[in-house]
Amino acid sequence: MDMHWNDDALEQYRQTGDTDVDQLVDSVLPESGSESVGRLGYNEMLVLADQLIKTPELAFVKQSKFAARLSEKPANLVDYFDPMPAPDWVDPAKIKLAARLWQENTLPTLIVLYSASLPACYLVKNGIPALYQTDKLRKVDYIFQRIYETGLMLADTMDPGGINIIEDIDFDDDKLLEQALKNLDSEGNWQQQGRLCHRESNGTGVTLAQQDVQSEIDRLSAQSKRYIWGKGYLAAKKVRFLHASMRFMLNSPHRCCPFGHAENPKSLAETLSQREQAWDSQKLGVPINQEDLAYTLLTFGYLIPRGLAKWGIPVSLEEKEAFLHLWKVIGYIMGIEPALMTDEWNEAELLFEKIKQRQAGYSEDGVALTDTLMKFLADYLPHVPGFSDRLSTVLMINQLGLESASYIIPEAEINATNRWWRRAFYWVAGKICRLFFRLRSRIFKRFTHLGGMTFGRLHEVGHHLIESWRGAYLRKPFFVPKDSTTWIRTPGFNAEHAKKLKNWRRELFFAVAACLVLLIVAVFSFAAAFPLWLFMGKSMFLNLIVVALTTWISSMLLMNAWLPVIFRKRPQITA
């Protein structure tokens, strides 16, 4: 095991936050100070950062309103959202491979996110659950917002181009020589003439040693020529700042929201500033410390591909490590210590289990958060009377294991889920899903066009589900909350609209289920046709091929005709 991962080292990481961004937050968030813009000013900067992704050209137009607003912000805050130099280890090919895994398995990935990644975070009793107070978690609006933000970050970072490596313009050897001479002799007005460089300036020249010129050429050649950019990059930077703002509020609660609803806080600031007890760093570690960040990163980079494989989706070691690699890049963006990140599968497993062994356990807050997550999932999972009400529990137990799940799921809930008739149903359903995913992979490799159509449509289903999360809050994703008005629902979002959204999601899942049932029949028929030909003759083979083609074509027709109609029916709030 890596020397950095022993108990003493991890305990030190538990007392470490994010020094650079903590200093930035300390200068930006207070309502007074030379660099301060306050929470509202920072939140406006997030809007400007989003606009920079859409229309970067405006930043170069000095007369534009965008450039004027940007110039009003403190330089250190604007610089925070600049592209970051990409370390030498960053591999764009691995990032693309990880994005492809997401595109081909969007729906299963989202389910793994909410049945494995988030519940695994709630296991760490001194981590995320400790940020909250159990009695404040009964109001689900805020927690729903945080859950949906997690899904948005996943989509932003995993979509193609979400994490983009941009190449700087490189100079050829002659240009490097010219630039080196200019740097060493700034008064010389060096100009390139063919393959030679000539000093244009009059007067006494500067004597340049050959080794000095070569040294400067080497220095220029070694400068970083790659940068990290994209909507996923900005999402990770926003989350990093939000984490630092939580440390700021928890470590200095008197500087948080000085007013609000003490009995029923609606914002993060109110919740944290009205804690009954001060944050105990000695016991809990620094809020959102390096050990917790490393563990949380692994709940994405390690648990998601592991979770897909658990359900029978073939994920090669190359794909697993590509997924880890992408999240290592995200960890770099978010300021996680290099010693706590890896893109080696075996190392990721060791580190994850090491931290879980140190920190996992029962907590009331973890149970309350899991209960809220199950309520969130209830709006999305297919509704089957007698079974769907326990489906989220089954998924979490399957992903986390019974021992870990028992820390965050009440015993009565686990016992009710494990009744023999439910257990038998889920076992059969699980086996069918595993077999389908394996056959799907083999057949789609032979018929890549049909596979691409199916993956593309199902990715679009996931996209529309994510879009259905947007617009339910007035607050923008990853904003630092200021007061109770920050977290109110968007005007027009009421119980009636929530019911419409719930019914729309269930209609969408019913349509997807119908398409998938037809696809499963097609895959199973096609897979069985050739073996049965040997035992039952050509007639059975032809019948199964007809069934496979009929159900496959029907599935494609439904995906391309029925699903788009449902997409357009998604309830939206109109101004």
N, C-alpha and C positions, 0 to 999 in steps of 0.2 A: 504494500500500500504506500502511496505517496507520503513522504515525510511531512508534508504540510497538512495532512488529514488526521494527525493524531489528536487526542482529546485536548492536550494543552494548547495546540495551535488553533483548533476550532474554538476553544474558549476565548482566545484572544480575538479571533474574528467576530465573536459574539459581542465584543465590546467596541467594534469598529463600525462606523457608518460610512459616509461618502463625503470625505473632507472637502473636496473641491466644490461640489454642488451645495453642500450644507452652508458653505461660506457665501455662495451666490444667493441662496434663499434668505440667509440672515441679513443680506444687504438689500434684497428686493422686496420682501413681503411686509416688513414693518411699515406702518402708515407714515413714517417720517424718516428722513435720512437722505444723504446726498445721492445715493444710488436707488432709493426706494421708488417703487411705482405702486406699491400695495397690491392686494389680491386682484382687484379689478383691472389694474394696469397690466399685471401678468397675464390674466385671462384674455385681455385684448391682444397680447402678444401671441397667444395660441391661435387666434383667428388670423393674424397676419402670417404666422408660420404656415397655416393651412393654405392660405392664398398664395404663398410663395411656391408651393408644390404645383398649384394649378396654372399660375401665370408668373413664372420667375422673371420674365422680361420686364415687368413693371419695376423691379428693384433697380434696373439700370436707367430708367426714365426719371431723371431728377425732378421733373415738373409733375410727376404723377402723385396723386393723393396717397397712394400706397407707400411710395418712397418717403414722402413727408411724414407720415405716421410712424414709419420705421425709424426715421432719424430722431424722433422724439424719445425713443426708448433708450435706456442706458446701454452703453456699448457692450458691457459684459453680458447683458441679457440677450442682446441681438446675436452676439458672437456664440452664445450657448447653442443656438440652433444652426450654426454653420455646419457644413459637411465635415465629418471627422476623417483624418487620415486612416486608411485601411492598413492594418499590420500585414507583414509579409505572408502570414499563415492563412489569410483569408482566401478562400477558393471559390470564385464565382460559379464554377461548374457544380460544386456541391450545393450551393444555394439554389441553383436552378433545379437540381434533382429533388431537393426537399420540397420546393414549391410544386413540383409535379406530383409528388406523393400526396400533398394537400389537395390539389385539384382533382385527383382521381378518387379521393376518399373524403370529400368535404363533410358529408353527413356523419359518417362514422367518427371522423376526427372531432367534430363538435360534441358528439355524444361522449367520447372518451374524455374530452375536456371537462365536461360537467359531471362525469361519473368517476373520474380518476384524478385529474389534475387538481381541481378545486377541493374536493374532499381530502386529498392528501395534504393540502395546505392546512386544512382545519385540524389535522392530526397533531400538528406541532403546537402544543398547548401554550408554550411561551412565545409563540410567534404571532401569526395573524389573529387568532382568537383573542389574544391578550390585548389587542388594540381596542376592543369593544367592551361593552358591559352588557351582560345577558338581558337585563330588563330593557335595554335600549334596542335590542334586536327584534323585538316583537313587531315593531313597525317596519314592514318589509320594503317600503318604497326605496329607502336609501340603499339597502343591501341588493335589491334587484338592480339598481343603477350600477353598482360595483360589479355585479355578476355580468351584466350585459357589456360593460366596458372591457372586461376580460376577453369576451368573445370578439369585440371589435379589434382589440390589439392583435389577437390571433389572426384574424382575417387580414388586417393591414400588413402584418409582417410576413405572412405566408403567401399572399397573392404574388404572382409574377411581377417583378419590379418593385415589390414592397420594400425589400432591401436590395438596393441597386449599387453596384460597384462601378463608379465612373472613372475613366482613365484620363489623366492629365495629358496635355499635348507634349510629346517628347521632342527633344532636339536631336538632330543628327550630330555626328562627331565634330563637324566643322562649326556648327552653331554652338556646341558646348565650348569649344576653344574660344570663340568670339566672346561668349558670355563670361568665361573665366578671366580673359584679359581685361574686360570691362570692369569686373569686380575688383581685380588687383590694381588696376590703373584707371581710376574713375575719370581722370582728366584727359585721358589719351584719345577719346573719341575714336575707338577702334572700329574699323569697318572691314567686312569680308569682301575680298576681291578674288573670285574664283576659289581656289583651294587655299589661298593665303589670307592672312589678316594684316591690315596695315594701320599704323597709328596716324590719324589725320591731324591731330592737334599739333600746333607749333610749340616750340620751346624745348626745354630739356626733358628728355624721356626718362621714365622710371626703369631702373634695371630690374628685370624679372628673371629669377632663376627658373630653370626648366622644371626642377622638382616642385617648386611652388605652384607653377602653372598646372602641372599634372595633378598635384594634390587638390587644387581647386576644381579641376575637371572631375576628379573622383568624388569630391564632396557633392557637386551638382548632380552627378549621375546617381548618387545614393539617396537623394531626396525622394520623399514619398511622391509617387505619381498616380496614386489611386486614392479615391475618397468614397466614403459610405454616404448614401443619400436615399431618398424615397419616402413614401408615406409611412412605411413601417419604421424607418429610422426616426421620423418625427414622433410617432406614437411612443417608441421606446424612450425618447428624450423627455416627452411629457410625463410618462410614468416615473421616470427617474426624478424629475423635479417634484412630482406629487409625493413620492416617498420622502424626499427631503423636507417637504412642507409638513408632513406628518411628524417627523422628528422634531421640527421646529416648534410645532404646537404642543407636542407631548412634553418636550423638555422645558418649554416656557409657557405653561397653560395660561398665565395671566395676560399673555400677549395675543391670545386667541380671541374669538368672538366674545366681547364683553357683555353681550346681551343675548336674548333668544329665549326659547321655551325650555326651562329647566326640567319640567315634568314630561315634556314630549319633544325632545330635540329632533330637528329635521335635517340637520347638516352634520357633516363630519366635524367641522370646527366646533359646533355646539356640543356634540357628543364628547369630543376629546377634552374640551375646556371645562366640562362639568363632571369630570371623573371624581368619584368619591375619594380615591386615593391617588397620590402622585405616582408617576411611573417609577418603578423600582428597577433601575438599570443593573444593580448588583445581582438581582434574582433573575430578571427576564432578559438581560442584555440590552444593548442600545436598541431603540425602536427601529425595526426593519434593518437589522444588522446584516453583516456580510454572510454569516452562516445561513440565516433565513433566506437571503437573496439567492445564494447558491442552491439551496434546497428547492426554492420556488422555481428557479430556472430549470432544474432537473424534472420538476413535475410537468413541464412542457416538453423539453428536448428529449428526455428519457422515457417518461411515462406514456406519452402519446404513441410513439411507434411501438412500444411494448404492448400497449393496450390494443392497438390495431391487430398485432400478431396474435394476441390472446383470443380474438374473435375470428381467427382463421384467415385474415387478410395477409397474403404472403408479403412480407417485408424483408428484403435481403439485408445482410450486414452492411453492405454499401449504402443502402437507403437509410438504415438506422443511423449510421455515423454521419451521413449527409444532414439528416435532421438535427442531430446533436451539433453539427458544425454551424448550421444556421443559428441555433439558439446560443452557441458560444459567441457568435458575432453580436447577437442581441445583448448578451451579458456584457460584452466589451463596451457596447454603446451605453449600457446602464451603469457602468462603473464597478462591476464586480471584479474582485481581485483575480488576476490571472491564475494564481495557484488553486483557486476554487472552481475552475472551469476545465472541461475536457471534452474532446470529441471522439475519444476512444470508448467503445461500448462497455468493455469490461470495467474500465476505470469509473465510468458514470454509474454503473450498478454498485460498485463498492462505495463511492461517495454518497450516493442516495441512501443506501442501507445504513451507512455509518451515522449520518445526521439523523435519520429516522430513529435509529436505536437510541440516540442521545436525547431526542426531543419529543418523540411521539408519546401521547398519553391522553387520558380522559380530561375533558374540561367542559364545564357547563356552556361556555361560549362556543366551543367547537360543536357541541350538540345543537345549539340554537342556530348556528350558521348553516349546519347541514340540513336542519329542518326547513330553513328558509330556501336553501338551494332546491330541496325536493318540491317545494311549492312552486318555485320557478319552473322546474322541469315538467310539472303537471300540466302546464299550458302548452307544452310542445310534444310530449310523447303521445303515441297513438292511444286512443281510449278504448279499452276492452274491459267491460264490467267484470269485476272479480280478480282481474290480473293487472291492469295498467296502474291501479293505485299502489301496487307494490313493485312496479317495474324499476323505478329509480333505486329502490333498496337492493334489488337483485343485481342491478348493474354495478352498484358501488361495492357490494360484497364480492362480486366476480372480479372486479379490477383490483381492489385493495387487499382481498383476503379477509376471512372471517375475524381473525384476531384484531387486525387494524380497524376494520369497520365497526367492531364492537365499542371502540373508543368514542365514536361520534354518532352511532345509531342506537337508540334505546333497545334494551333486550326484548321488550314486548314486541317491538316492530320486527326485529329479526326472527323471533319465534313465529309470528303470524306469517311472515314471508316463507318460512321453511316448512310450512304444512305440506304433507306428502304430495297432495294433488297439485299444489302450485309448483312444488319443486320438480315434479315429473313433467309438467307442462313446459317450464322454463328449460329443463334439460333437453327435451326434444327440440324445442325452438332453437336453442343454442347449437345443437348438433347440425340442424338444417342450415343455419346461418354459416357455420364454419365450412360445411361442405360446399355451399353455394359460392362463398368467396374464393375457395380454392379452384373450383371448376371455372368460375368467372375469369379468374386470372389466366388460366390455361387457354381457354377458348378465345378470350379477347386478344391474347398474344398472336393467335392465328388470324383473327379478323379485326385488325387494328382500326379500320374505319368505323365499324359498328361499335367497337369498344369506345372509340373517341366520342361518338355521338352520345352514348349512354353516360359516360363520365362527364361530358360537357353539360348535359341537361341536369344531372344530379348536382353538379357544382352550382348550377344556376339556382336550384332549389335551396341549397345552403345559403347562397347569396341573398335570396329574397327573405329567408328566415332572419338573417342578420339585419337586413333593412327593416324588417318589422319591429326590431328593437329600437330603431332610431325614431325620433319624433315623439317619444313618450315622456320626455322631460324637457323642461325649458333649458336646463343646464347642459352645456356642451360637454362632450366626453373629455375627461382628464382635467377639467377646470379645478382650480383650488377653490373650495367653497368659502363663502364669506359670512353668510347669515342664513336665517331660516327661509328667506325668499329664494335662495340659490337652488333649492332642491324641489321646488314645487313642480307639479306636472305641467306640461304644456297646456295652455288654455284650450279647452275642448276635449282634453283627455279625461274622461269620467268613467264611471262603472259601465255605462252603456257601450262606450268605445272599447273598453277593455274586453267586454264580452264579445264584441264583433271580431276583435283580433283573435281571441281564443277560438271562436268558431271557424274563422278563416284558417288558422293554423291546423286545426283538426281536419278541415276539408282538404288542405294541402297534403297532410300526412296520409289521409285515406287514398287520395289520388296516387301518391308516391307508392303506397303499399300495393295498390292494384297493379301499377306498372311493374313493380318488383316481383309480385306473384307470377305474373305472366313471364317475366324475364327468368325467374327461377325454373318455371316449367320448361321454358325453352332450353335453358342450360342443361337441366337434368335429362331432358329428352335427347338432346344432341349427344351428351356424354354417354347415355345408355345405348344409343343406336348401334354403334359399332360392336360392342361386346355381345349384344343380343342377336346381331346378325349371325354370329358364329353358332349360337345355340338354337335360335328359333327361325332362322331363314331370312331370305331377302324381303319377304312381305312385311315382317315386323320392323325391319330396318327402314323400309320406305315409309311405313306408317309413322314411326317416331320422327323421321326427318320432316314429314309433313307437319306434325304437331309442333316440332321445334321452330320451323319457319313461320307457321301461322301465329304462334304465341309471340315469337320475336317481333314479327311485323306489327302485330297488335300492340305490343308494348311500345314500339317506336312511334306508332301513330298516336297513342295516348300521350306519350311524352312530348310530342311535337304539336299536338292539337289541344289536348285537355289542360296540361300544365300551364301553358302560356295564358290561357283564359283565367285560370285561378290566380296567376301572378298579377294580372291586371285588376283583379277584384280586391286586392289587398286594401283594407280600410286605412285611410289616411286622413289626418286632420287638416282641414282647409282653413285658411285664414279668414 
